[in-house]
Amino acid sequence: MTETLNSGLPPKTCSIERLITNKKDVEKVLAGKKTATRRNGRYADIGEIMVLENRKFKVEHVYQQTLGELTDEMAEQEGYENAEVYKQTILSFHPGMPWTPDMTVWVHEFSPVAE
């Protein structure tokens, strides 16, 4: 089933263990305030399980979008107040990186797994 969900997607460029590593982001996920993350590569397959502090989260959707498509609602899924706050935070993590609206990123949406 997972293979069918992921057919058409290119191979992963990194492992799911590297999807969310920032301490503040981990805390947001555990608190239910972050349900998506954007990366420059594909870190997970649909259906894959991410484990953060012994809690499991299932990757529900993986797709590409451009930075120019980012809305305030999407930034809220990332755990930020709005798109501008998200943008400034990302740029602070990557000094010198330009924010170009046509830059493509991979969106990984996830939800908690009921224990």
N, C-alpha and C positions, 0 to 999 in steps of 0.2 A: 504494500500500500504506500509506504513512504517513497519508494522508487517512483511510483506513478505521480505522486504529488510533486516530486522534484524533477520530473522529466522536463527537458527544455531549459533547465537552469544549468549554467556552466559549473565546472568543479569548484568546490570550496577553495578559498585562498588562504584560510586560516582555520583553526579549530574552535569549536564552541566554547572551550575553556577560556579563550581570549576575548570572547564577545563583550563581557562586562567585567572590567577589572578595577576601575576607579572606585575607591572606597565610598565616596558620596553617591555614586550611581548605584552601587550595590545596596546601600541603605535605602535609596529611593525605590528600588525594585522590591525589597523586603517589606517596605511600608505600603506597597501598592500604588505608589505615585509615579512609577515608570513602567510602561508596558511596551516600549519600543526603543530600539537603538539603531542609529545609522552608522555605517562603517564604509570605508572606501573599498572594501572587498566583501566577499560572501563568506561568513563565518559559520553558518549553520544551515542544515537542511530542515524543511518543513517536517514537523513531527519529532524532531530531535529534542532531547531533554537537556536543559542547562541546570546545573546545581550550584546554588549560592548559599553558603552557610547551612548546608544540609537540607535546604528547601529546594524543591523541584519546580521548574518552569518549562512549559512546552512551547516550542516555536510553532506559531500558528500560520504565519505568513512571511514570505521572503520575496521581495520585489525591488526593482530599481526605480529611482526617481531622481530628479535634479534638485539641487539646492533651491532653485528658483520656485519650485513647487511647494516648498515648505510653508505650511500655514500655522497660525497660532494654535489651532487644535492639535496639529501634529507635534508641535513643540511641547504642548502640555502632556502628550503621551510620552515624551522624552523626560518629563519631570521638570519642565521649565515654565515660567509664567507666560511667555509668548515667544514668537519667532526671533525677535530682536535679542532678547536675553539669551536664548539658545545660541544664536550666531556669535554673540560677543564671548560667550563661554567657550565655544569651540575654538574661536580664534585665539583666546588666551592660552589654550592647551597647545596650539600649534603656531608659535610666533613666526611671522613672515608668510604664513599661508594666506593666499588670497581667497576671498569668498566670491566665487564666480557662479552666477545663477545657472549656468549650463553644465556645471560639474555634476557628474552622476555619482550617486551613492547607493548602497544596498540598505534597504530597510528590513529590520528583523523585528516582527511583532510577536509577543509571547504572553502567556497567561499562567497563573499558578496551577500546579497539579494538586488536586484534592488528595489528601493522604488518607 
